[in-house]
Amino acid sequence: MAQAGRRWQRSLFPWLLQFGFTQCKSDPCVFTMTRTISGVDHRLVLGCYVDDLFTLYSHEGDGSLCDQFISALTIRWNVEDEGPVSDFLNVDIATHADCAELKQEKYIAHLVTKYLPDGVPLSFHKTRAPASETLPKLVEHALLSKPDRTVDRTLLAKYQSLVGALLYCSTQTRPDVAYAVGMLCRAMSCPTAELLAAAQRVLMYLSHHRSIASVSRDLSRRSTLFPTQTGQLVTRHQATSSCITAPPYHGLPRNNHPLPCHHVKRRSSPPPKQQERPFTCDHSSTI
């Protein structure tokens, strides 16, 4: 049924609020809750993606807030617990004692098969950056020449599909290609053959360094979206929603060896104060 997801959320969201959750103002599909149990603050973070729920908790076991929530949820609906999360929406998740690691190896391999059927050319060295210095000029030329030329429909469809896939990598786990992808996105309606080659170059870079990951380390003291006491990620009811903001990866590979994934520490001194601006996301169509 086309309206099944909408009706599910209209039933779920009021129940979550009644249970004691607070709905996030910037993203109404994220809920948080803190409750003191036996003198200890238990925290629960819940992300909703259509009919899937992604849960992060600070404490587990009988009597914990997580246990109370799952019990109440199970009584209200027929849900399935799929255990610790390992992947969602083409993002692989690995949890360790002191960090959570996010990468997209399988997704990048799929993109290479789809957009580079002959594989990455041997002439493309691992030490090459995602974008060349001429990329801004190529984008500028494409935009300025748009009124005077007709864009080939096949080229347009392939370019938009590839750049859209690269944008997903950039925003989820690979900020090291954010600049190149951001420039390519400026010419989504008027690509050229040179820009398509530039987009393929980004994909070749990702293919060579697909094992690079975004890492959130020492969650109790780092600037992460959802700090928890144990750093564990668990999935409830087919969980498939992103709930961690991982710090960016900086630097380029040297000596033909990819740099290991790492985290960025907090500033030693706070940044200068700036005027606060409201930040909101429009998910009204899913509520």
N, C-alpha and C positions, 0 to 999 in steps of 0.2 A: 504494500500500500504506500502510495507516494507520501502521505502525511504521517507515516508511522513514527519517524524520528522526531518530528515536531510534537506529536502527541505524547511520546515517551518523555521528552524533556519537560513538557508542561505538567506531567505527573510527577517526575523525579525531583525537579528543582524545588517545588513547594515542600516536598517531604524532607529534603536535605535541610532547608531553612528551619523547619519545625524540629528537626533532630538537634539543631544547635549550630549548624555551620554558618559561616559568614561568607557571602558571595563577593568575589573580587570585583571591584569597580572597573578596573582596566580590562578585565576579561571575565565576563559573566559565566563562563564555562569552568572556572576555577573556584574552589571553595576551600576555606581553611577553618580549623577548629582547634581550640585549646581548652582542656578541662583538667582540673586538679584532682588526682586520684591518690588517696593515701599520702597526701602532702607532696606529691610529685606532679609537675606539669606534664601532661601528655599532649602531644601535638599531632594533628592529622591534616594532611593536604590531599585534596581530591580533584582530579582533572576529568572532565567529561568530554567524550568525543562520540557523538551520536548515541549509540547504545553501549558504549564501552566506558569503563571507569578505570582510572589509573590512580593508585593510592600510595602515598608516602607517609610513613609513621615514625614516631620517635621511640615508641615502646610496643612490645608485642607480648603475647602470652595471655593466659586466662585473666579476665578482669581488666585488661588494658583498654584504652579508648578504641583502639583498632578492633579488638575482639568484640566490644560492645556494638560498634558500628556494623561490622560484618554480620553479627547475629541478627541485628534489627533489619538489615537489608535482606537477609535470607528469608526472614519471616514475611516481609512485605512482598518480595518478588522472588521468582525462581532464577537465581543467578548461579554462575559457574566460576569457581576460583581456578585460574590457570597457573597459579604459583608465581615464583619470582620472574620478573620481566627480563627478557633477553633481546627482544627487538620490537619495534613498532614503527609503522609508516616508513619502512626502509631505513631505519636508524637502528644499528646494533648497539646494545647496552651491555656493559660488563661492570660488575661491582666488585670491588676489592675491599680490603680491611680499612683503607684510608682514602679511597677515592672512587669516583664513578667515571667510567670511560665511555664516550660516545663516538662511533665511527660509522662509515657507510661503504665498507669494502665491497659488499655484494651489490649494492646499488650502482656503484661506479663501474664495476665489471659489467653489469647489465647495460649501462649506457655505452660503454666501449663496443660491446657486441652490436648494439643497435645503430650507433652513429659512425663507428669506425669498423666496418665489417672486415677490413683487411688488417686490423690491428694497428698498434702504434708504430709508425715508421722507425726504423733503426737510426735514422738521421736525427731524430728528436732526442737530445741528450737529457739526462735526468737533472742536470744542473740548470736548465733553462727555466726562466721565470714564467709565471702563468700568462703574462702579457708583454708585448713588445712596447718600446717607447713610441711607436707610431700609432698606437691604438687610438688615442684622442683625435688625431688627425683623420683617421679612417672614419670615425664616428661623425666628426664635423662635416666631412665631405659627403657622407651618406645623407645627413640631415639637410644640408644646403642644396644638394642636387635632387632632392625628393620631388619638387614640383616639375622638374624637366624630364623625368624618366618614369617608366612603368616597371614596377617590381614584378619579377617572375613569381607566379603563384607557388610553384614547387619550391623555389628558394625560400620564399616567405614562410611556408609551412614548416620546412625543415629547420630554418633558423629559429623560429619562435619555439618550436618543440625542444630543440637542443638548449637554447638559452634558458628556457623555463626550467628544464631539468637541472642545469648548472646553478640556477638561482636557488633551487631547493637545497642543494648541497651547501651553498654558501651560507644560507641563513640557518641551517641546522647544525652542521659540524665543521664546516671548512671556511672560516672567515679569511683564510690566507688567499682566497681567490675572490674576495668581495669586491676589490677595486676593479678587476678585469670584468667581472660579471656585471657590476653596476654600469660600467661604460657600455657594454654590449646591450644592456637593457634600454639604453637611450634610443637605439635604432630599431626597435622591435617592429615598427611599421614600414621601415624602408631599408632593409638590409642589403648588403652588397656581397659579392662573392668573396671579397677580401675580409669582410666581417665574419662570414661563415667560417673561413679558414682560421680567424682569430678565436672564434668560439671552439673550434676543434682543437686548437692549441691548448686552451684551458683544460679540456677533457683529457688531452694527452698528459698534461702535468698531473692531473688528479690520478690518472692511471698509474703513473710511475710512483706516486706517493700516496696510494690509496690507504695504506696502513696508518697514516697520521690520524690522530684522534684528538678530540677536545676532551679535556679532563677537568673535573671538579674535585679538588683535593682538600682534605681536612675541612669538611663541610661545616663544622661547628664554628670555624673562625674565618672562613673566606666569604667574600661577597658573592653569595649564591642566592638564587631565588628562593629556595626552600632548604634552609639548614636543618638537619635532623641530628639527633643524638648519635645514631648508629651509622647514618649514611646509607641505610638499606633502601632498596627500591623493590616494591612488591606490586604485583598486578592483581586486581580484583575485577571480576566480570569482564573478561576479555580485554584487559587494559591495553589501550593503544594511544596514549596521549603524552605529549612532551611536557615534562615538568621540571627540567633542570636547565639553567642558563650556564653554559660552559664557557670559560674564558677563551679568548682568541689565541691562535697559534701564530707566532711571529717568527720571521726569518726564513731563509731559503736553504735547501740542502747544499751541502758542500762535499767535495771529494766523492761525488756519486753515491753518497749515503744519506738517506733521509734522516732528518733530525728526529729524535724521540719526542713523543707527545709530552707536553708539560703544562704547567699552570702559570698564571700571572699573579704575583703577590699583590696585596693591597699597597696603596701609596703609603710611604713613611709619614707624610704629612697630608692633611686633608686638602682637597682641591679648593680653589677660591669659590666663594659662594656666588651662585647665579640665581637670577629670578626664576622661580619654579613655574613650570608650565604644565597644565593638565594633560595627561596622557590617557587616552581611551581607545578601545577597540570596538568596532561595530559588529556584534554577533547577533543582532536583533532578529535576523532571518532564521536563526536556529533555535530561538527561544519560543 
